[in-house]
Amino acid sequence: MSDIPDSLRYTAEHEYIRQTDVDNEFIIGITDYAQGELGDVVFVELPQAGDSFARMDVFGTIEAVKAVSDLFAPISGEIIEVNAGLENDPALVNGDPYSGGWMVRVLASDPSELDSLMSASDYANHIDS
Amino acid sequence: MSFVPHSDADQRDMLAKVGVSDVRELYSDVPAGLLLERDLDVPDALSEWEAMRRVTELAGSNPDLVCFAGGGMYDHYVPAAVDHIIRRSEFYTAYTPYQPEVAQGTLQVIYEFQTMICELTGMDVANASMYDGPTATAEAAVMARAVTRRGRVVAARSLHPHSRKVTNTYLDGVGAELEVLPYGSDGLLDMEALRSSLSDDTAAVIVGYPNFFGGIEDLEPIAEAVHAAGALLVVAADPVMLAVLKSPGACGADIVVAEGQPLGNGPSFGGPVVGLFAATQKLVRKMPGRIVGGTVDMEGRRGYVLTLQTREQQIRRERATSNICTNQGLMALAATVYLSLVGKSGLRQVAETSIQNAHYARRRLVDAGVEVMFTDAPMGREFAIRTRDDSQVVLDRGVQAGILAGVSLSRFNSLEVGDGLLLAFTEKRTRDEIDRLVDLLAG
């Protein structure tokens, strides 16, 4: 059974988004379910700080040994930090998707977009269906 | 087992299945005027023996010429063992590995090939090979744009014209155009023109090493200028010359490409040949083509895999780094066998003898009053001359004398160098042959 924390919001493409301590700043990564489906992650291609994305734009890619997936922005905003640790240790996404395996920190341009994302129970239903 | 792919019975079954009574009905949509309503105009079939006799006759009309033609393809000696080994059935029928891990022998050869290309170029990673030198160059241009996220690609005018042309074709597909930098009076890249051309949108600068005229570019200041502008340096090398030149990697190249034909492959009227492609470790994820990696299996034994396949089209689809999903397996094998046979010192001897022959020829030609171009540049195994008569006339005269007296420069308008001949020298040329060439050109 994959881990789906109640406190997060989710996309149908298996990204999660987490509110930080700072207003309008969010952390984005991929879910425990997604990392399990991909298998051993060998590379994560991330954008640069300062890049901007609209909701559901591709902001990066994630590579497993024989699969590659796009990463979709759950909300619109500007990248303020990327997880540099993934460059040398992409397996953090497998081992610790919700903490050490985070991908980008964004400044949301329209936080109301969060309302359109899935809750934990919606997402649990989504991956069961 | 029958080797007839579809017998009359098979054809009848297939036609019945699709509800057609005759194969011709399958062509009913082709307008009548486009159908050839007669037999092909070809001679009657010959028996095997008659065919052999005919082909031998035709082969006999090939003149056996002493070759001074180069310009990217060179007449080096290919040891007999190369052909013998590549014709072993285990190798000869093996295409690029699509079910790679069961073809450990093929993977091992490619791994060793990559290792040798890395040593030769001074780079960290080489791929399993490309189609030829020009497509390898074009892929480097496309890759540099992806790495730098910049648009402009610039090449020295003295880069091989075929490589410039193919690169331009590739760039056309992404809405860009190859820009060209002039050479100075010595035929080498004009550094002032380079510096003023570089901008914050320059992705790559491509130079030949040696350049098309045989001149040896000073790569280090070029690399320095290119890197200062945040662009990549792509070096298109002559792999034999790399045995004696400072490696492009040591000079700061980011990507090295080459026509690999001089390594154990015949000129064969222009192909098949093999492109070499190597880069720094930092750029490996943007490289085109197949890459073999070494690993260990569950019992700790050495094994080989196709690695980083997520770059490739079968996985990444339209966002793949390149559309190449193959390599030049047999030619890369020939290069690997060749390099294994001659070894490091053997390749150096090949290069040194070729260079000595070129310098002997140049001295003799200068003494005989022939105008040699770009004598101020350091030179390897190749150089250009002016001819007194039209170069094509001189080439025709050469054929009469049993000599292929170089490559006509008038074939390459984009070089902006006018008429003349490009002369190339290998370890196969004897002093007597060179003297005959000098007599022809000075006469």
Interface residues (C-beta under 8 A of the other chain):
Chain A: V42 F43 E45 T61 E63 A64 V65 K66 A67 V68
Chain B: R285 Q309 T310 I315 R316 R319
